[in-house]
Amino acid sequence: MNAYPPILRKLIGILSKLPGLGEKSATRIAMHLLQASPGEAESLAETIQEMKKRIRTCPRCFLVTDSELCGICADPARNTGEICVVETMADLLAIEGSGSYKGRYHVLEGALAPLDAVGPENLRVAELLKRLPEENIREVILATNPSNEGEATAHYLSRLIKSHKVRVSRIAFGIPMGGDLKYTDRVTLERSLKGRQAFE
């Protein structure tokens, strides 16, 4: 890498800090940008700058948006009586990508992790509780991850939400399609059996 000019080394260093990119991938991208037309490179740089200026979090659900509300919160066709609570925007996008949920969301921006000094005050818990009466919410679906932190967060939120006389449900966890029972961990098997449904 020392054979590259300093500015190219700097670009490779910046790109290699992006999630999922190592030095080799960063070098390939840098070389591609080097060979791109001046117009393409300028367009990329301008788009990144514009994104940083315009993108912010939705004040209601905390998904990214460039409008007053995100597209989901502003959509009148969404089911307004329920909220699906997720840890991150990536979790929201995964559920939304499935096409199986038509309600609204709330991004916590993390999960409870006392060992890392992440408590309720570091998450969007107060904002969630405020939404319950304001939006006349009838059900909250807890879609936190099946980790120790996600489970602790779900239990904590469940107690708070139930005190508001709102129905609380938890997404089911079980055997993935194409999975093999003999390779499935004990906790997943236990959840699958507890969450079983009538077969029709």
URSULLIN-V679656 format. One record per residue. RES is the residue in one letter. SS is DSSP state (@ for helix, = for strand, . for the rest). PHI is phi in radians with two decimals (none if undefined). Layout:
res	ss	phi
RES	SS	PHI
RES	SS	PHI
This chain:
res	ss	phi
M	.	none
N	.	-1.15
A	.	-1.30
Y	.	-1.43
P	.	-1.07
P	@	-0.94
I	@	-1.16
L	@	-1.26
R	@	-1.08
K	@	-1.11
L	@	-1.08
I	@	-1.06
G	@	-1.09
I	@	-1.17
L	@	-1.13
S	.	-1.20
K	.	-1.46
L	.	-1.23
P	.	-1.00
G	.	1.45
L	.	-1.94
G	.	-1.73
E	@	-1.13
K	@	-1.14
S	@	-1.12
A	@	-1.09
T	@	-1.15
R	@	-1.07
I	@	-1.15
A	@	-1.07
M	@	-1.18
H	@	-1.11
L	@	-1.14
L	@	-1.11
Q	@	-1.54
A	.	-1.21
S	.	-1.21
P	@	-0.96
G	@	-1.12
E	@	-1.14
A	@	-1.14
E	@	-1.16
S	@	-1.09
L	@	-1.11
A	@	-1.10
E	@	-1.15
T	@	-1.13
I	@	-1.11
Q	@	-1.12
E	@	-1.13
M	@	-1.05
K	@	-1.13
K	@	-1.36
R	@	-1.71
I	.	-1.37
R	=	-2.54
T	=	-1.61
C	.	-1.11
P	.	-1.21
R	.	-1.69
C	.	-1.94
F	.	1.33
L	.	-1.46
V	=	-1.26
T	=	-2.75
D	.	-2.07
S	.	-2.12
E	.	-1.05
L	.	-2.18
C	.	-1.22
G	.	-1.08
I	.	-1.29
C	.	-1.12
A	.	-1.47
D	.	-1.41
P	.	-1.21
A	.	-1.43
R	.	-1.26
N	=	-1.21
T	=	-1.51
G	=	-1.59
E	=	-2.44
I	=	-2.25
C	=	-1.75
V	=	-1.66
V	=	-2.19
E	.	-1.37
T	.	-2.34
M	@	-1.09
A	@	-1.09
D	@	-1.13
L	@	-1.02
L	@	-1.13
A	@	-1.15
I	@	-1.17
E	@	-1.08
G	@	-1.15
S	@	-1.28
G	.	1.26
S	.	-1.73
Y	.	-2.23
K	.	-2.12
G	=	-1.67
R	=	-1.91
Y	=	-2.18
H	=	-2.56
V	=	-1.65
L	.	-1.29
E	.	1.14
G	.	2.39
A	.	-2.50
L	.	-1.06
A	=	-2.62
P	@	-0.97
L	@	-1.17
D	@	-1.77
A	.	1.07
V	=	-1.85
G	.	-1.95
P	@	-0.97
E	@	-1.21
N	@	-1.60
L	.	-1.95
R	.	-1.55
V	@	-1.33
A	@	-1.04
E	@	-1.15
L	@	-1.12
L	@	-1.08
K	@	-1.15
R	@	-1.25
L	@	-0.97
P	@	-1.32
E	@	-1.09
E	.	-1.86
N	.	0.93
I	.	-1.32
R	.	-1.75
E	=	-2.50
V	=	-2.05
I	=	-1.74
L	=	-1.53
A	.	-2.04
T	.	-1.28
N	.	-1.23
P	.	-1.41
S	.	-1.99
N	@	-1.02
E	@	-1.17
G	@	-1.12
E	@	-1.17
A	@	-1.07
T	@	-1.14
A	@	-1.08
H	@	-1.13
Y	@	-1.09
L	@	-1.15
S	@	-1.00
R	@	-1.10
L	@	-1.15
I	@	-1.21
K	@	-1.10
S	.	-1.18
H	.	-1.64
K	.	1.07
V	.	-1.96
R	=	-1.16
V	=	-2.10
S	=	-2.26
R	=	-2.18
I	.	-1.10
A	.	-1.41
F	.	-2.18
G	.	-2.83
I	.	-1.30
P	.	-1.24
M	.	-1.02
G	.	1.51
G	.	-1.32
D	.	-2.13
L	@	-0.98
K	@	-1.21
Y	@	-1.82
T	.	-1.55
D	.	-1.24
R	@	-1.07
V	@	-1.13
T	@	-1.11
L	@	-1.09
E	@	-1.08
R	@	-1.13
S	@	-1.09
L	@	-1.23
K	@	-1.18
G	.	-1.62
R	.	-1.10
Q	.	-2.22
A	.	-1.09
F	.	-1.67
E	.	-2.03
